[in-house]
């Protein structure tokens, strides 16, 4: 899976959680909380959907590493690489 594939999936999952989101207008380096009207429950649903889609375990201590779209992509790409190496 390429970085672009991961990014596109992250944005798609985000629109599932927050349907008012327009993916082309999402700033990739700005936190979700600063640019979207999402609460902590929405973010938890988003993390769960990331786990379900990518099959990556995301421990609660790592949630802060998923603060921006680009951070999500980097985290998932590293997790997928680590899984592939085992």
C-alpha positions as CSV (number, residue, x, y, z in Angstrom):
1,X,0.0,0.0,0.0
2,X,1.4,3.4,-1.0
3,X,1.4,6.5,1.1
4,X,-1.1,8.0,-1.3
5,X,-3.4,4.9,-0.8
6,X,-3.1,5.3,3.0
7,X,-3.8,9.1,2.7
8,X,-6.9,8.5,0.5
9,X,-8.2,5.9,2.9
10,X,-7.6,8.1,5.9
11,X,-9.5,11.0,4.3
12,X,-12.4,8.6,3.3
13,X,-12.7,7.3,6.8
14,X,-12.7,10.8,8.1
15,X,-15.6,11.7,5.9
16,X,-17.4,8.7,7.2
17,X,-17.1,10.1,10.8
18,X,-17.6,13.7,9.8
19,X,-19.8,13.8,6.6
20,X,-19.6,17.6,6.4
21,X,-15.8,17.3,5.7
22,X,-14.7,18.2,2.2
23,X,-11.5,16.2,1.7
24,X,-9.9,18.6,-0.8
25,X,-10.1,21.3,1.9
26,X,-8.5,19.3,4.7
27,X,-5.2,20.7,5.7
28,X,-2.9,17.8,6.1
29,X,-0.6,19.3,8.8
30,X,-3.3,20.9,11.0
31,X,-4.9,18.9,13.8
32,X,-8.3,17.5,13.3
33,X,-9.6,19.4,16.4
34,X,-8.4,22.7,15.0
35,X,-10.0,22.4,11.6
36,X,-13.0,20.1,12.0
37,X,-16.0,20.1,14.3
38,X,-15.2,16.7,15.9
39,X,-15.3,15.7,19.6
40,X,-13.4,13.0,21.4
41,X,-16.0,10.4,20.6
42,X,-15.7,11.2,16.9
43,X,-12.0,10.8,17.1
44,X,-12.3,7.5,18.9
45,X,-14.7,6.3,16.2
46,X,-12.1,7.4,13.6
47,X,-9.3,5.5,15.4
48,X,-11.5,2.4,15.5
49,X,-12.2,2.7,11.8
50,X,-8.4,3.1,11.1
51,X,-7.8,-0.2,13.0
52,X,-10.6,-2.0,11.2
53,X,-9.5,-0.8,7.8
54,X,-5.8,-1.3,8.1
55,X,-5.7,-4.1,10.7
56,X,-3.2,-2.1,12.8
57,X,-3.3,-2.1,16.5
58,X,-3.4,1.4,17.8
59,X,-2.8,1.6,21.6
60,X,-4.4,4.4,23.5
61,X,-1.0,5.8,24.3
62,X,-0.5,6.4,20.6
63,X,-3.7,8.4,19.9
64,X,-1.8,11.7,20.2
65,X,0.4,10.5,17.3
66,X,-2.8,10.6,15.1
67,X,-3.5,14.3,15.6
68,X,-3.2,15.4,11.9
69,X,-3.9,13.6,8.6
70,X,-0.2,13.5,7.8
71,X,0.6,12.1,11.3
72,X,-2.0,9.4,10.7
73,X,-0.5,8.5,7.4
74,X,3.0,8.4,8.8
75,X,1.9,6.3,11.8
76,X,0.0,3.8,9.7
77,X,2.7,3.5,7.1
78,X,5.3,2.7,9.8
79,X,2.9,0.2,11.4
80,X,2.2,-1.5,8.1
81,X,5.9,-1.7,7.3
82,X,6.6,-3.2,10.8
83,X,3.9,-5.7,10.3
84,X,5.2,-6.7,6.9
85,X,8.7,-7.3,8.3
86,X,7.5,-9.9,10.8
